[in-house]
Amino acid sequence: MLRGLNCFIMFIASTTLFCSSSTKPNTPPTVTLISPLSNATNLDTSITFVWSAQDPDNDPLTFDIEISSGGTIVKSLNGLTNQSATISALEYGTSYYWTVTASDGKNSISSEGSFSTKRAPITLATYIGFWQATGYVNGTAYNLHVLQ
């Protein structure tokens, strides 16, 4: 028996063996980004990224995720087998792109989304020694001094 080949024998004056390959080409996987939604804004600096992927040939899949800003990759994880990953310590007030690449060992496919993180929280330390204000709010006088 010849594996992966369809063969038949033809008897015409002599015996001839004809074979054709029955191996079907590998179909690439698909990947869909789920969370965060593309163009999401005001996200925390620690984000759980979630995607969905399938392989029509049922090949095992691995995933790479890259987070980039300004054309520079700032975080990456490779060879993941889960369809989610948490990435921490992103910068406040920054626009990012995220790309997930799914590979079945023969073909790879990528999907890209974007998001931005929220502004840095304002703390009292932000204002110490910087300003003083006097004014009225609804007829009430206020005098604010931020001390060091």
C-alpha positions in Angstrom: 0.0 0.0 0.0 1.2 3.5 -0.8 0.3 5.9 1.9 -1.3 9.2 0.8 -1.6 8.1 -2.8 -4.6 6.9 -4.8 -3.4 4.3 -7.3 -4.9 2.1 -9.9 -3.5 -0.4 -12.3 -4.3 -0.2 -16.0 -4.0 -3.2 -18.2 -3.4 -2.2 -21.8 -1.0 -4.3 -23.6 1.3 -3.9 -20.6 0.7 -3.2 -16.9 1.0 0.4 -15.9 0.7 1.9 -12.4 -0.9 5.3 -12.2 -0.7 7.2 -8.9 -1.9 10.6 -7.8 -1.4 12.3 -4.5 -4.5 12.5 -2.2 -2.7 14.7 0.4 -4.8 17.8 0.8 -3.0 21.1 1.4 -2.9 22.3 5.0 -5.5 25.1 5.7 -4.2 28.0 7.8 -5.8 28.7 11.2 -8.0 31.7 11.9 -7.7 34.1 14.8 -10.2 36.6 16.1 -9.4 39.3 18.7 -12.0 39.4 21.5 -10.8 41.7 24.3 -9.9 44.5 24.5 -12.1 45.7 21.6 -10.2 47.5 18.9 -9.9 51.3 19.6 -10.8 50.7 23.3 -9.8 53.7 25.4 -9.1 54.5 29.1 -7.9 50.9 29.9 -5.8 50.0 33.0 -2.1 49.4 32.6 -2.6 45.7 33.3 -4.8 44.0 30.7 -6.0 40.5 30.0 -5.9 40.0 26.2 -8.4 37.4 24.9 -8.7 35.9 21.4 -10.3 32.9 19.7 -8.6 30.7 17.2 -9.5 27.6 15.2 -7.6 25.3 12.8 -9.7 23.6 10.1 -7.2 20.7 10.1 -7.3 20.3 13.9 -3.6 20.9 14.1 -2.4 22.0 17.6 -2.0 25.8 17.7 0.5 28.1 19.4 0.2 31.8 19.8 2.5 34.8 19.9 1.3 38.2 21.2 3.1 41.5 20.7 2.2 44.9 22.2 3.7 47.8 20.4 3.7 51.6 20.6 5.1 54.1 18.1 6.4 51.2 15.9 8.4 49.6 18.8 7.5 46.3 20.4 7.3 46.9 24.1 6.0 43.5 25.3 5.9 40.1 23.7 5.0 36.5 24.7 5.8 33.6 22.5 4.7 29.9 22.2 1.5 30.3 24.2 -1.1 27.5 24.1 -3.9 29.4 25.9 -6.1 31.9 24.1 -5.5 34.6 26.6 -2.6 36.4 28.3 -2.3 39.1 30.9 0.3 41.8 30.3 1.1 44.3 33.1 3.2 47.5 33.5 2.0 49.2 30.4 2.5 53.0 30.4 -0.3 55.4 31.4 -1.8 57.6 28.6 -0.3 55.6 25.8 -1.7 54.3 22.5 -0.9 50.7 21.7 -1.4 48.1 19.0 -1.7 44.4 19.9 -1.1 41.5 17.5 -1.8 37.9 18.0 -0.2 35.4 15.6 -1.7 31.8 15.5 0.5 29.1 14.1 -0.3 25.4 13.3 3.3 24.6 12.6 2.8 24.9 8.9 0.9 28.2 8.4 0.6 31.4 10.5 -2.0 34.1 10.5 -2.1 37.4 12.5 -4.8 39.8 13.7 -4.2 43.3 15.0 -6.2 45.6 17.3 -5.5 48.9 19.1 -6.2 50.4 22.5 -5.1 53.2 24.8 -4.5 53.3 28.5 -5.9 55.8 30.9 -4.1 58.9 32.1 -1.9 58.6 35.1 -3.8 59.1 38.4 -3.4 62.6 39.9 -2.1 62.5 43.4 -1.5 65.3 45.9 2.2 64.8 45.3 1.6 66.0 41.8 0.6 69.4 43.0 2.9 70.0 46.0 4.8 73.2 45.7 3.2 74.0 42.3 0.1 76.1 43.0 -2.2 78.0 45.2 -5.7 79.0 44.3 -8.2 81.5 45.7 -11.7 81.8 44.3 -15.4 81.5 44.7 -17.6 78.5 44.0 -21.4 79.1 44.2 -20.8 82.2 46.3 -18.5 80.5 48.8 -14.9 81.8 49.0 -12.1 79.1 48.9 -8.5 79.5 49.4 -6.4 76.4 48.5 -2.7 76.1 49.4 -0.8 73.0 48.6 2.1 72.7 51.0 5.3 70.9 50.8 
